[in-house]
Each structure stands twice: as C-alpha cells, then as structure tokens.
Amino acid sequence: MLTATEPYAVLQVLRHASPEELRELLRLTVESPEEAYALLARLREKYAIPKEEPLWKRATPSELKQAIREWVDEERPSAPPLSEDALRRESLYA
C-alpha cells in the first residue's frame, strides 16, 4: 500500500518516465497488478528526487560560518519604522 508521501513519488514517475515505461506500467496494471506494483517501485527509485542533507549537517565549520555571515549581510526589505505611539509603555502592555 502507498504511504502518505508516496503519491508525490508517483507523480514524479508520471512526470519523468518515458512513454514506453508508462505504457508498460499500464499494461501490467491490467494483466498483473503485482508486477505493476514492482515496476512502479523500480520507477519510483529511478526517478526519485535526491535528498540533499541540510547545510548544517554537511558543511565544515568555516563553510557554515561563511554562510551565516552571508545571510547576515543580505539586504533586507525595509520595514516601516514604529511610531512613537506604538512604543509607548501603555501600547506595549495592552
């Protein structure tokens, strides 16, 4: 049976499989569902999106430090300044 995340894997197969592979899958679905499921499993592995480890797991300390510095130095969208009224004590604790 399919798990909750597998429909996305099936969609990935449908997007990237060749017409011949899809025809074979349809043919097997009618003739031999067990073989169709096995073919679908092979196609899911073939067309799976490779999962990349997050930066904090794969980067060296110096690479991580550089990435954090680049993030800090990125230009941020300007935010409107807070009004004097918004900074009053009564407004902060209301």
C-alpha positions in Angstrom: 0.0 0.0 0.0 1.1 3.6 -0.6 2.1 5.8 2.4 1.1 9.4 2.7 4.2 10.7 0.9 4.2 8.2 -1.9 1.6 10.0 -4.2 4.3 12.6 -4.7 6.8 9.9 -5.7 4.2 8.5 -8.2 3.6 12.0 -9.6 7.4 12.3 -10.1 7.3 9.0 -12.0 4.5 10.2 -14.2 6.3 13.4 -15.0 9.7 11.9 -15.9 9.0 8.3 -17.1 9.3 7.6 -20.8 6.1 6.8 -22.8 7.3 3.2 -23.1 7.7 2.9 -19.4 4.2 4.3 -18.8 2.7 2.0 -21.5 4.4 -1.0 -19.8 3.1 0.1 -16.4 -0.5 0.5 -17.8 -0.3 -2.9 -19.5 0.9 -4.6 -16.3 -1.8 -2.9 -14.2 -4.4 -4.7 -16.3 -2.6 -8.0 -16.7 -0.6 -8.5 -13.5 -1.1 -5.9 -10.7 1.8 -7.5 -8.6 4.2 -6.9 -11.4 2.8 -3.4 -12.0 3.5 -2.6 -8.3 7.0 -3.9 -8.6 7.6 -1.9 -11.8 6.2 1.2 -10.1 8.6 0.7 -7.2 11.6 0.4 -9.5 10.4 3.6 -11.4 10.0 5.5 -8.1 13.6 4.6 -7.2 14.8 5.6 -10.7 13.1 9.0 -10.7 13.2 9.8 -7.0 14.3 13.3 -6.2 17.7 13.0 -4.4 17.5 14.3 -0.9 20.3 16.7 0.0 21.4 16.9 3.6 20.9 20.3 5.2 23.8 22.7 5.2 24.4 22.5 9.0 25.0 18.7 8.6 27.3 18.7 5.6 29.2 22.0 5.9 32.6 22.4 7.6 32.7 24.9 10.5 34.3 27.5 8.2 31.7 27.0 5.5 28.9 27.3 8.0 30.4 30.5 9.4 30.7 31.9 5.9 27.1 31.0 5.1 25.9 32.6 8.3 27.9 35.8 7.5 26.4 35.9 4.0 22.9 35.6 5.4 23.5 38.3 8.0 24.9 40.7 5.3 22.0 40.1 2.9 20.0 43.2 2.1 16.7 43.1 3.9 13.5 44.7 2.7 12.9 48.0 4.5 10.3 47.9 7.2 8.3 50.9 8.2 9.6 52.5 11.4 7.4 52.1 14.5 5.5 55.2 15.5 6.1 56.9 18.9 2.6 55.7 19.9 3.5 52.1 19.2 6.5 52.3 21.5 4.6 53.8 24.5 4.5 51.7 27.6 0.7 51.6 27.5 0.8 50.1 24.0 3.4 47.5 24.8 1.4 46.0 27.7 -2.1 46.5 26.4 
